[in-house]
Amino acid sequence: MAENDRWVKFGRPKKEETEKKTKKVLLSMTEQQYQKMQRYQKMFGKNTLTSTLEYLIEQGEEKVLEELESFRGR
């Protein structure tokens, strides 16, 4: 083992300052909406409801952008 190898850090790589999630949003749901989100969480194999919501938002953004592109092409 080289001398510098013992100073190598393990674990997650450090995030850039712009990648850190510092803004919090309060979201209220009905019991039905909450149960639906929990079903989505299981379906998509996400660890948290937050990651499930982020996934759904990203998918929605992609769909909207595709629709805008097709609209522009007309």
Summary of the structure (lengths in Angstrom):
residues: 74
radius of gyration: 19.8
end to end distance: 63.6
largest distance: 63.9
contacts: 105
relative contact order: 0.06
helix: 62%
strand: 0%
